[in-house]
C-alpha cells in the first residue's frame, strides 16, 4: 500500500505536462478531536487536539506553498533548523490528587523546549533568536528567555519525535513561571488552525469562557513522525492542544450536569471542511446499562473502549463528518445529565504525585523540600527529577538529602551544574528509585541573594518564582510538574534614596551652611542716613567722583 | 476716427473679458491645487498605544488604551500596524470577576478587550527604553515584526499615552519616568529619520499639557486631557468590579469615536470640543502651531482610520502558473526520501542508559 502510493504519484507526475489541470493529491491532513471528561471532583475537563500532518521536507528552503500547515511555523522550522519544538502556556495548576492524572501536563506560565538539528553551529544564538520570534508570533514575553533561565538537561526531555541520536547539546529548555496567559495568546494560536475559529471544533474556542476556568493550558508541539509503517520517510506533525477545566460551581451552578452550550456558550454547527477527521469523545465510564446513572443526549452512534492512563474507560463517539450526527438543524449541543447522583466516592489517588514547598523562616535562609508519593502497593518506580533554581537562591548542595521511609535513598544518577551569578541557573538532575507505597523527601538548603537595585521588577514585593518538573517511567511514560513556588527575596525600600537625599541636604544646609556663613561673612556697620535732599544729592556727586561720602 | 476708437474699445473690452475668464480658470485651478495641497499626503497609518500603569487599581488606564485600540481597529488600522503596550494584565487578573474582559461602561455594557486582541508589549516589557526604541526605530535586530514601528515618511502616526503623570513627566510602571524633553527629542529623531508624515499625540494623565509643551518638530498635533496644575479625573466606578473603569476624557473621546465610521468627514475641530469643562472637570488642551494644515481640514480618519486611496484599473492581467519548477522539485523529493534507513522514536526514560551515561564537557558530575 505504501509502496503503491509513490508509484501512483509518479504516474501522475508523468501525466503532468500533458494535462495541466491535474491537482496534486494533498500532502497534508488535519485531524481534530475533543475529549470531554467529567472529573471525580465534579468539574468537567475538555481537551482539544488539532493535528496537522504534512509530508514535506521542510529543511530545504524552497518550500513556498503552505496549505494546512501554517507558514509562520514552517518558516521557523527551516530557518532555525528545528527538529522539535514544544511551547505551552498554562494558567492554573492541574490538581492531580482531585482530578486524577491529566492527558497532557504542563507547568504554570510559559514553557519552551526545543531540539535543534545536528547541523546548527551556534545553538545559543539560534535559541535566543527563536524565542524572540516566538514572542512576536504568540504575543508573549518569551524574549525574557535568556541564559539566566535556560538550561540544557542531560537526561530528561528526550525527543518525542523521530530521532537519530540524542546529543543533549542540541536541547534547550526554559520556563517563565510569571508569564500571564490571556486572550492575546489565544488569538494567534487560533489563527494557526486551518479553519481558524469559523468551522469545526474551533468554534467553541471563545476566550471569555475559556479563561473563566480553573485550569487553562494551550500548547503547540511540532515533531517529525513516521510517514509510513516502515518509517523510511519523515512527515512533520503539528499538534495544537488546549485543555480547560470548568468549575462545576461557577459554570453549572452546583449541578454536575453539563452541556456544550453551558460550558462554551456555543454549539457545534458544521465540521471543518479541511479536516479529514473531526470527532468528539465523551467519557461515559460511569454509564451502567442496567442502572442508568447518566444520560447523554443526543445518543451516540458508536462507543469506544480503551485503557487510558492505566484505567479502563468507555467513550461515546460523535463523528462530525457523519451527516447523521449533524442533522438538518445544524446544531449539535451535547448534554450529559446524571440520573442518579454519582456515588460520592473518594477520588482515586493517582499512583504518583508530587508536592513542593519552602520551609524555614526569615529572609536569609530557607530549605526547598519536594515530596514524591508512590501510592502503588507493591511496585517501585524510577523517577528522573529535574530541578532548575534561579541563581539568586544559592543552593548548598552538601545539604542535599533524599529520604524514603526514614532511610537514605541514593540516586543512581546525579548531574549538578552550579549557578553563576547573573549568568545561569542551578541545574540538578537525579534518577531516584521510589519504593512502593512510600513518600520520598528531597530537601536542600539555600540562601537568598541580595540583588542590585536595578534588577528588581517594578513590583518586587510580589516575590520571585521558582519552578520544577518531575518525570517518571512505568509501563507508560508520565511527566509531572509540581506547583510553582513564590519566594520573597530581601527587598530594599526603594524610597530610601529620596529620603536620604532630602535628609542629607537639610543637614548640610542647616548645619554646615550656617557655620560657613558665620566664618566667611564680613559685617559692616551702616550709619543711619540723616540729612535732607541736598545732602543726598551731594553724596551722589561725591560717589560719582569716587570720594567717600559725607 | 470714432470707429477706430470704438474698435479699440471693443478690443480692449474683449481682451479684458478674455483675461478675466482666463484668470478665473486659473484661479479655480489654483484653488484645486491648493485643496490638493492641503489634503493629507499620507499613504499608511500607524498607531502606538501605551498604558504605563501597573496594579489592579489602575484598571482604568488599561481600559482607556483598549478603547482607543478598539476604535482604531474598527476604523481600519490592522493589528500589524498597531503597537499596543499594556503594562499590566487586567483581563486575566485573578481579581477580575469576569475573566478575559475589560469593560469601559458600567453594568458591563461594552467589553473593549474583545476576542481578537494582540498585545505587543506586555507586563515588564513596557519600559521607557522600549518605548523610545519603538519610536525611534533603534531596536535590537532579533525583535519580531509585530513589535516594530515600521513607518516611513508617508505614514500618519497616532500616539496615545495614559497613566499617572505630573508636570513634565509620565510615570512608567511605578519605577521610572519619561520627561517631556525626552519625548520631544524622540519625536525630533523621528522627524530627522523621516519616520512620520504627520503625528497626532494624545495624552490622558494629570497635567497632561506639560508633556507637549516642549515639542519642536514639525507636523505634530497634540491633545491633552488637562492643563498644567490640573488633575485628570476618572469617570465612574463599577460596584461589581470594584474599580473605576475609565478616565473622563477618554470616555468622552470613545463616545465621540463610536459615531465615526471610515467614510465620515468629521474633522479635528470636533475632537478639540469633545470634553468641555462641565463634563471633564479638567480643561482639555491642544496644540496645533507645529501642524501645517488647518485642523478643520484634517479628518479624524486621517489618524484614527486607515483610509486607502484606491485606483481601479480595467486592464486584464494574466498570471502564468510556474508548474515546471514545482514538478521537478516534487520528483527530486520523492526520489531522495526513500533512500534513508528506517528511523525510530527515542525512548523517553532509558534508565540503564542514563545510569551509565558520561557527561561531557565542562559540566560537573557529583558522585555519592
Interface residues (C-beta under 8 A of the other chain):
Chain A: X6 X9 X10 X13 X16 X17 X20 X24 X56 X57 X62 X65 X91 X128 X129 X132 X133 X135 X136 X137 X139 X140 X141 X143 X144 X154 X155 X158 X159 X160 X161 X162 X163 X164 X166 X169 X178 X180 X181 X182 X183 X184 X187 X188 X206 X207 X208 X210 X211 X212 X226 X230 X231 X232 X233 X234 X382 X384 X397 X410 X411 X412 X413 X414 X415 X416 X417 X418 X431 X457 X458 X459 X471 X472 X473 X477 X494
Chain B: X54 X55 X89 X91 X92 X98 X99 X100 X101 X111 X113 X114 X115 X116 X117 X118 X119 X120 X122 X123 X124 X125 X142 X143 X144 X145 X146 X147 X173 X174 X175 X321 X323 X326 X327 X329 X330 X331 X333 X334 X336 X337 X338 X340 X341 X342 X343 X344 X345 X346 X347 X348 X349 X350 X351 X354 X355 X357 X359 X361 X363 X364 X365 X366 X367 X368
